[in-house]
Amino acid sequence: MISTVNKDYLQTLNTINIPFAIINGIVGYISYEANNYKFLIMLYIFVYFFVFIYLIIKLVYRTYTFSIITNVIYTTKGLVINNEIHHYKEDDKLMPLLEKLENLFEEYLSKPSNLKSIIKKEKEKLFSKLSNNFSSISKLDSRSTSRDSGKAIMIAYVALIAYSISVVIFYFIGMFLGFIFFLIFISLISLYFSINKSDELKIQQEVAKIDKEFLDLEDIYSHLNKKISTFSEGEIFNLSKHIENEYNDFYQKINKIIDHKDRLKSIINNSSYKDFIDFALFMIYLKKSI
């Protein structure tokens, strides 16, 4: 999500680059003539204030939407998104909904993230535009003949340098503020969902607990294998004493998996998804894994 804010900031600056640079040059000239640079400072405060407000609004909306789509349940029949069942083949709303979410985050929901490449391109585009701003002033400088126009161009150079520095400074300020706001928003949303747990969240949490127990089970199994491999034939009769703890842990984990499985079955059977989620298929997965 912070990477998304990063991308939004770069895209916003790329969009407003030319008008902002032109206004920056004009205000810079006025400030120089009036020998009062508060106009330039007020311009930066005004522009970046509205940029940050825009980014915060997008962040709030995206964070809320993100909190909803993180509770997506994938089944063999379709998806459950925000308490709504969407069949893969029968639901006409599914594809438009997925496209809307993909456009909002500029990400494919079921593919690896491409945010890094987008951010890289936006950075390159922004620095290219900043460079082009100076190139445009250089062209004007080569054509100017009067002393006054030369002074105006020199002021424009200084204003552009100040503008370029402000882009970098507010970039890092924006990333810091975006991180803080994101933590606040996501904490409030997480608190809400922890108090008002949806069926999807309960199902996801039980599945996550089962997955964690399986990972622990694999570690115990690997540790057992290593212990057993160190025993020679003459010591094999003492083996049970040395692996007793791991052996007990191993079956405790299996019992925990069964308990989570029973809770999961109960949650599904008491939800509106009991005919949509194929629990028998999940049981086959559990048996194979164990």
C-alpha positions as CSV (number, residue, x, y, z in Angstrom):
1,M,0.0,0.0,0.0
2,I,2.9,2.4,0.7
3,S,4.3,1.5,-2.7
4,T,0.9,2.5,-4.1
5,V,1.2,5.9,-2.4
6,N,4.7,6.3,-3.8
7,K,3.3,5.6,-7.3
8,D,0.4,8.0,-6.8
9,Y,2.8,10.8,-5.7
10,L,5.0,10.3,-8.8
11,Q,2.1,10.1,-11.2
12,T,0.5,13.3,-9.7
13,L,3.8,15.3,-10.0
14,N,4.2,14.0,-13.6
15,T,0.6,15.2,-14.3
16,I,1.0,18.7,-12.8
17,N,4.7,19.1,-13.8
18,I,4.3,21.7,-16.7
19,P,1.7,24.0,-15.1
20,F,3.4,23.8,-11.7
21,A,6.8,24.6,-13.3
22,I,5.4,27.6,-15.2
23,I,3.6,29.0,-12.2
24,N,6.7,28.4,-10.1
25,G,8.8,30.5,-12.6
26,I,6.2,33.3,-12.6
27,V,5.9,33.4,-8.8
28,G,9.7,33.1,-8.6
29,Y,10.1,36.2,-10.8
30,I,7.4,38.2,-8.8
31,S,9.2,37.2,-5.5
32,Y,12.5,38.4,-6.8
33,E,11.1,41.7,-8.0
34,A,9.3,42.3,-4.7
35,N,12.3,41.0,-2.8
36,N,9.9,38.9,-0.8
37,Y,10.1,35.1,-1.2
38,K,7.0,34.3,0.9
39,F,5.0,34.1,-2.3
40,L,7.2,31.2,-3.5
41,I,7.0,29.5,-0.1
42,M,3.2,29.9,-0.1
43,L,3.0,28.4,-3.6
44,Y,4.8,25.3,-2.4
45,I,2.7,25.0,0.7
46,F,-0.5,25.5,-1.3
47,V,0.3,23.0,-4.1
48,Y,1.8,20.2,-1.9
49,F,-1.0,20.7,0.6
50,F,-3.6,19.8,-2.0
51,V,-1.4,17.0,-3.4
52,F,-1.2,15.5,0.0
53,I,-4.9,15.9,0.6
54,Y,-5.6,14.1,-2.7
55,L,-3.1,11.3,-1.9
56,I,-4.7,10.9,1.6
57,I,-8.2,10.6,0.1
58,K,-7.0,8.0,-2.3
59,L,-5.1,6.2,0.5
60,V,-8.2,6.1,2.7
61,Y,-10.4,4.7,-0.1
62,R,-7.8,2.2,-1.2
63,T,-7.1,1.1,2.4
64,Y,-10.8,0.5,3.0
65,T,-11.2,-1.4,-0.3
66,F,-8.0,-3.4,0.4
67,S,-9.4,-4.4,3.8
68,I,-12.5,-5.8,2.0
69,I,-10.7,-7.7,-0.8
70,T,-8.2,-9.3,1.6
71,N,-11.1,-11.4,2.8
72,V,-11.6,-13.0,-0.6
73,I,-12.3,-16.7,-0.5
74,Y,-11.3,-18.8,-3.6
75,T,-13.2,-22.0,-4.2
76,T,-13.6,-24.4,-7.1
77,K,-16.9,-22.7,-8.0
78,G,-16.0,-19.1,-7.7
79,L,-15.1,-16.2,-5.3
80,V,-16.6,-14.7,-2.2
81,I,-15.8,-11.0,-2.1
82,N,-17.3,-8.6,0.5
83,N,-20.1,-11.1,1.6
84,E,-21.1,-11.7,-2.0
85,I,-20.9,-15.0,-3.9
86,H,-19.6,-14.8,-7.5
87,H,-19.6,-17.9,-9.7
88,Y,-16.8,-18.1,-12.3
89,K,-19.1,-18.8,-15.3
90,E,-22.5,-17.7,-14.2
91,D,-21.9,-14.3,-12.6
92,D,-21.8,-11.3,-15.0
93,K,-20.7,-9.0,-12.2
94,L,-17.4,-10.8,-11.4
95,M,-15.2,-9.7,-14.3
96,P,-16.3,-6.0,-14.1
97,L,-15.7,-6.1,-10.3
98,L,-12.2,-7.6,-10.8
99,E,-11.4,-5.1,-13.5
100,K,-12.5,-2.3,-11.2
101,L,-10.3,-3.5,-8.4
102,E,-7.3,-4.0,-10.8
103,N,-7.7,-0.5,-12.2
104,L,-8.0,0.9,-8.6
105,F,-4.7,-0.7,-7.5
106,E,-3.2,-0.9,-11.0
107,E,-2.4,-4.6,-10.0
108,Y,-3.6,-8.0,-11.2
109,L,-5.2,-9.7,-8.2
110,S,-3.9,-13.2,-9.0
111,K,-0.5,-12.2,-10.5
112,P,2.8,-11.0,-9.1
113,S,3.0,-7.3,-8.3
114,N,4.3,-4.9,-11.0
115,L,4.4,-1.8,-8.7
116,K,8.2,-1.7,-8.7
117,S,8.4,-1.5,-12.4
118,I,5.6,1.2,-12.5
119,I,7.4,3.2,-9.8
120,K,10.7,2.9,-11.7
121,K,9.1,4.2,-14.9
122,E,7.3,7.1,-13.1
123,K,10.6,8.1,-11.5
124,E,12.4,8.0,-14.9
125,K,9.5,10.0,-16.4
126,L,9.6,12.6,-13.6
127,F,13.4,13.2,-13.8
128,S,13.1,13.3,-17.6
129,K,10.5,16.0,-17.3
130,L,12.5,18.0,-14.8
131,S,15.5,17.8,-17.2
132,N,13.2,18.9,-20.1
133,N,12.2,21.9,-18.0
134,F,15.8,23.1,-17.8
135,S,16.3,22.3,-21.6
136,S,13.3,24.6,-22.4
137,I,14.9,27.4,-20.4
138,S,18.2,26.8,-22.1
139,K,16.5,27.2,-25.5
140,L,15.0,30.5,-24.5
141,D,18.3,31.6,-23.1
142,S,20.0,31.0,-26.5
143,R,17.4,33.1,-28.2
144,S,17.3,36.0,-25.8
145,T,19.2,39.2,-26.7
146,S,18.0,41.7,-24.2
147,R,19.4,42.2,-20.7
148,D,16.0,42.0,-19.1
149,S,15.1,38.7,-20.7
150,G,18.5,37.3,-19.6
151,K,17.7,38.3,-16.0
152,A,14.2,36.7,-16.3
153,I,15.8,33.5,-17.6
154,M,18.3,33.4,-14.8
155,I,15.5,33.8,-12.2
156,A,13.6,31.0,-14.0
157,Y,16.7,28.8,-13.6
158,V,16.9,29.4,-9.9
159,A,13.1,28.9,-9.5
160,L,13.4,25.6,-11.4
161,I,16.2,24.5,-9.2
162,A,14.1,25.3,-6.1
163,Y,11.1,23.5,-7.7
164,S,13.2,20.3,-8.4
165,I,14.6,20.3,-4.8
166,S,11.0,20.7,-3.5
167,V,9.9,17.6,-5.5
168,V,12.6,15.5,-3.9
169,I,12.1,16.9,-0.4
170,F,8.3,16.5,-0.4
171,Y,8.7,13.0,-2.0
172,F,10.4,11.8,1.2
173,I,8.1,13.8,3.5
174,G,5.1,12.3,1.6
175,M,6.4,8.7,2.0
176,F,6.9,9.2,5.7
177,L,3.4,10.8,6.2
178,G,1.9,8.1,3.9
179,F,3.4,5.4,6.1
180,I,2.1,7.0,9.3
181,F,-1.4,7.5,7.9
182,F,-1.5,4.0,6.5
183,L,-0.6,2.5,9.9
184,I,-3.4,4.6,11.5
185,F,-6.0,3.6,8.9
186,I,-5.1,-0.1,8.8
187,S,-5.0,-0.3,12.6
188,L,-8.5,1.2,12.8
189,I,-9.8,-1.1,10.1
190,S,-8.1,-4.2,11.7
191,L,-9.7,-3.3,15.0
192,Y,-13.1,-3.0,13.4
193,F,-12.8,-6.4,11.7
194,S,-11.4,-8.1,14.8
195,I,-14.5,-7.0,16.7
196,N,-17.0,-7.6,13.9
197,K,-15.6,-10.8,12.3
198,S,-17.2,-11.8,9.0
199,D,-17.6,-15.4,8.1
200,E,-15.0,-15.0,5.4
201,L,-12.5,-13.7,7.9
202,K,-13.2,-16.6,10.3
203,I,-12.8,-19.1,7.5
204,Q,-9.5,-17.5,6.4
205,Q,-8.2,-17.4,9.9
206,E,-8.9,-21.1,10.5
207,V,-7.3,-22.1,7.2
208,A,-4.3,-19.9,8.1
209,K,-4.0,-21.7,11.5
210,I,-4.1,-25.1,9.7
211,D,-1.4,-24.0,7.3
212,K,0.8,-22.9,10.2
213,E,0.3,-26.2,12.0
214,F,1.4,-28.0,8.8
215,L,4.6,-25.9,8.6
216,D,5.4,-26.7,12.3
217,L,4.6,-30.4,11.5
218,E,7.1,-30.4,8.6
219,D,9.8,-28.9,10.9
220,I,9.2,-31.6,13.6
221,Y,9.2,-34.3,10.9
222,S,12.5,-33.0,9.5
223,H,14.0,-32.9,13.0
224,L,12.8,-36.4,13.7
225,N,14.4,-37.7,10.5
226,K,17.8,-36.1,11.4
227,K,17.7,-37.7,14.9
228,I,16.8,-41.1,13.6
229,S,19.5,-41.0,11.0
230,T,22.2,-40.6,13.7
231,F,21.2,-43.9,15.4
232,S,23.2,-47.1,14.6
233,E,21.7,-50.6,14.7
234,G,23.0,-51.2,18.2
235,E,21.2,-48.1,19.6
236,I,17.9,-48.7,17.8
237,F,16.2,-50.1,20.9
238,N,16.8,-46.7,22.8
239,L,15.4,-44.7,19.9
240,S,11.9,-44.2,21.4
241,K,13.3,-42.6,24.5
242,H,15.3,-40.0,22.4
243,I,12.4,-39.1,20.1
244,E,9.6,-39.2,22.6
245,N,9.3,-35.3,22.8
246,E,9.2,-34.8,19.1
247,Y,6.9,-37.8,18.7
248,N,4.4,-36.3,21.2
249,D,4.7,-32.8,19.5
250,F,4.1,-34.4,16.2
251,Y,0.7,-36.0,17.2
252,Q,-0.3,-32.9,19.2
253,K,0.1,-30.9,16.0
254,I,-2.1,-33.4,14.1
255,N,-4.7,-33.1,16.9
256,K,-4.6,-29.3,16.6
257,I,-5.1,-29.6,12.8
258,I,-8.2,-31.8,13.4
259,D,-9.6,-29.3,16.0
260,H,-9.2,-26.4,13.5
261,K,-10.7,-28.6,10.8
262,D,-13.8,-29.2,13.0
263,R,-14.1,-25.5,13.8
264,L,-13.7,-24.7,10.1
265,K,-16.5,-27.2,9.2
266,S,-18.8,-25.7,11.8
267,I,-18.2,-22.1,10.6
268,I,-18.8,-23.1,7.0
269,N,-22.0,-25.1,7.8
270,N,-23.4,-22.2,9.8
271,S,-22.6,-19.7,7.1
272,S,-24.3,-18.8,3.8
273,Y,-21.5,-20.5,2.0
274,K,-22.2,-24.1,3.1
275,D,-23.4,-25.1,-0.4
276,F,-20.7,-23.0,-2.2
277,I,-17.5,-24.2,-0.4
278,D,-16.6,-27.8,-1.1
279,F,-15.5,-29.0,2.3
280,A,-15.1,-32.6,1.1
281,L,-12.4,-31.4,-1.3
282,F,-10.6,-29.6,1.6
283,M,-10.7,-32.9,3.6
284,I,-9.0,-34.7,0.7
285,Y,-6.3,-32.0,0.8
286,L,-5.9,-32.5,4.6
287,K,-5.6,-36.2,4.4
288,K,-3.0,-36.1,1.6
289,S,-1.0,-33.5,3.5
290,I,-1.0,-35.5,6.7
